[in-house]
Amino acid sequence: MSNNAPEIFVYKMVVDNGGAPCVAKNLLSLAICKPKIRKAAGKGAMVFGFGGKKYDERLIYIACVTDQLAGENYYRLREYARRPDCIYKSVNGKPELKKSAKFHTDSDHSKRDVGLKFENAYVLLSRDFRYFGKRGTADYKNNFPNLKKLVEGLKRGHRNHLNLDLRKELLELKNKMWKKNKRMKIGIPTDANFKLACNTDCPSASC
């Protein structure tokens, strides 16, 4: 693999309700789900989100990471304050759920989302993405057998390195989706229920 080859992260989503990822004003953000991926995926990485079994393993989104924010930045900068997934504010250096928060309101998710003092508050930003949401399909399985096998075989908490054939298929899928869809937001979130928790451990793979 060349030094210029992007890191690729693949995971299965248990919830697609607009919280993670969040798409607004031509910006995709991942702030309150997949903490390990948020920390590891730096600028230039690619993230593929596929639906879990209840979503028929549809392709939900592909994002090329254009920036990664760490610490309190996402939650303190005014330009992000009104984004739906900016659900915390900093109070004496500690996260506090905003009264206006739509997501993670059933209990205290802050430790997992951002950490006790924002030490886990890594946020991925993308201005180069394709979000399909409800309009995503599992058609990729017809053309990419290695990817089909990977997605169907991912188990909870499972991680592995992607081989060259898988990387090739994922990059081909990305290029195909970019060529086919000029708009970055193609569909709306699959779920309308904001109370569904998206930050549970779900299957993922990376390389």
C-alpha positions in Angstrom: 0.0 0.0 0.0 1.4 3.4 -0.9 1.9 6.2 1.6 -0.7 8.2 -0.3 -3.4 5.5 0.0 -6.2 6.7 2.3 -7.1 5.0 5.5 -10.5 3.3 5.1 -13.0 2.6 7.9 -16.1 0.5 7.4 -18.9 0.0 9.9 -22.5 -1.1 10.3 -25.0 1.5 11.6 -27.6 0.5 14.2 -29.4 3.9 13.8 -29.8 6.4 11.0 -31.8 9.3 12.4 -29.8 12.3 11.5 -27.6 12.3 14.6 -24.6 10.3 13.4 -23.8 11.2 10.8 -25.4 14.6 10.8 -25.8 16.3 7.5 -26.6 20.0 7.4 -25.6 22.9 5.1 -23.4 20.7 2.9 -21.4 19.5 5.8 -21.4 16.0 7.2 -20.2 15.5 10.8 -19.7 12.5 13.0 -19.6 13.6 16.6 -21.6 11.3 18.8 -21.0 7.8 17.5 -18.1 5.4 16.8 -15.5 7.1 19.2 -12.7 4.8 18.1 -13.2 5.7 14.4 -13.5 9.4 15.2 -10.2 9.4 17.0 -8.3 7.3 14.4 -9.7 8.7 11.1 -7.7 11.8 10.4 -7.9 14.2 7.4 -7.9 12.3 4.1 -9.4 9.1 5.6 -12.6 7.6 4.1 -15.6 6.3 6.1 -18.2 4.0 4.8 -21.4 3.5 6.8 -23.6 0.5 5.9 -26.9 -0.3 7.6 -27.3 -3.2 10.0 -29.7 -6.1 9.5 -32.8 -4.0 10.1 -31.6 -1.6 7.3 -31.0 -4.6 4.9 -27.3 -3.7 5.0 -27.9 -0.8 2.6 -25.2 1.8 1.9 -26.1 4.8 4.1 -23.1 7.1 3.4 -19.5 7.5 2.3 -17.5 10.4 3.6 -14.0 11.7 2.8 -12.7 13.3 6.0 -11.7 16.9 5.3 -11.1 17.9 8.9 -10.9 16.5 12.4 -11.6 18.6 15.4 -10.5 17.6 18.9 -11.4 18.6 22.4 -14.0 21.3 23.0 -13.6 23.0 19.6 -16.8 21.6 18.0 -18.8 22.5 21.0 -17.4 26.0 21.5 -17.1 27.4 18.0 -20.1 29.5 16.9 -20.2 28.1 13.4 -21.2 24.6 14.7 -23.4 25.7 17.6 -26.7 25.2 15.8 -25.9 21.9 14.2 -28.2 19.1 15.4 -25.4 16.9 16.7 -23.7 19.7 18.7 -25.6 18.5 21.7 -23.2 19.5 24.5 -21.9 22.8 25.9 -18.8 23.3 28.0 -19.4 24.1 31.7 -16.2 24.6 33.6 -14.4 22.3 31.1 -17.0 19.5 31.4 -19.7 18.6 29.0 -23.3 19.4 29.8 -26.2 18.3 27.6 -28.0 21.3 26.0 -31.6 21.8 26.8 -32.2 22.0 23.0 -30.6 18.6 22.4 -32.5 16.2 20.2 -30.2 13.2 20.6 -29.0 11.1 23.6 -31.6 12.6 26.0 -32.7 9.4 27.6 -29.7 9.2 29.9 -26.1 10.6 30.3 -24.2 9.5 27.2 -21.5 12.2 27.6 -18.7 9.9 28.9 -18.9 7.8 25.8 -19.7 10.6 23.4 -17.0 13.2 24.4 -15.4 12.0 27.7 -15.6 13.5 31.2 -13.5 16.5 30.1 -13.9 16.3 26.3 -10.9 14.0 26.0 -12.8 11.8 23.6 -14.5 14.7 21.7 -13.0 13.9 18.3 -15.3 15.1 15.5 -15.0 14.1 11.9 -16.0 16.7 9.3 -16.6 16.2 5.6 -17.4 18.5 2.7 -16.9 15.7 0.3 -19.5 13.0 0.9 -22.5 11.2 -0.4 -25.3 10.6 2.1 -28.1 8.3 0.9 -30.0 7.6 4.1 -33.4 6.2 3.3 -32.6 6.1 -0.4 -29.5 3.9 0.1 -29.5 0.4 -1.5 -27.7 -2.9 -1.2 -27.0 -3.0 -4.9 -23.3 -2.9 -4.2 -23.6 -6.6 -3.3 -24.2 -7.4 -7.0 -20.9 -6.0 -8.1 -18.5 -6.2 -5.2 -18.4 -9.8 -3.8 -15.6 -9.1 -1.3 -17.4 -6.1 0.2 -20.6 -8.1 0.3 -18.8 -10.8 2.3 -17.3 -8.2 4.7 -20.5 -6.4 5.4 -22.5 -9.5 5.9 -19.8 -11.0 8.2 -19.1 -8.1 10.5 -19.9 -9.0 14.1 -20.3 -6.8 17.1 -17.0 -5.4 18.2 -15.2 -7.1 15.3 -12.2 -5.3 13.7 -9.9 -6.4 11.0 -7.5 -5.1 8.3 -8.9 -4.8 4.8 -7.0 -6.6 2.1 -6.1 -5.1 -1.2 -9.1 -6.6 -3.0 -11.5 -5.1 -0.5 -9.7 -1.7 -0.7 -10.0 -1.8 -4.5 -13.8 -2.6 -4.3 -14.4 0.2 -1.8 -12.6 2.8 -3.8 -14.4 1.6 -7.0 -17.7 1.9 -5.1 -16.8 5.4 -4.0 -15.9 6.5 -7.5 -19.1 5.0 -8.9 -21.3 6.8 -6.3 -19.5 10.2 -7.0 -19.9 9.8 -10.7 -23.6 8.8 -10.4 -24.6 11.4 -7.8 -23.5 15.0 -8.1 -25.5 16.1 -5.0 -23.9 15.3 -1.7 -27.2 14.7 0.2 -29.3 12.3 -1.8 -31.9 11.1 0.8 -33.3 11.8 4.2 -32.5 9.8 7.4 -34.2 6.4 7.6 -35.5 6.9 11.1 -37.6 9.8 12.4 -37.2 8.8 16.1 -34.5 11.0 17.7 -34.5 8.9 20.9 -32.8 5.9 19.3 -29.2 5.5 20.6 -26.6 5.5 17.9 -23.5 5.1 20.1 -23.7 1.4 21.0 -20.8 -0.8 20.0 -21.4 -1.8 16.4 -19.3 -3.9 14.0 -16.5 -2.2 12.2 -13.4 -2.8 10.2 -10.5 -0.6 9.2 -7.2 -0.5 7.3 
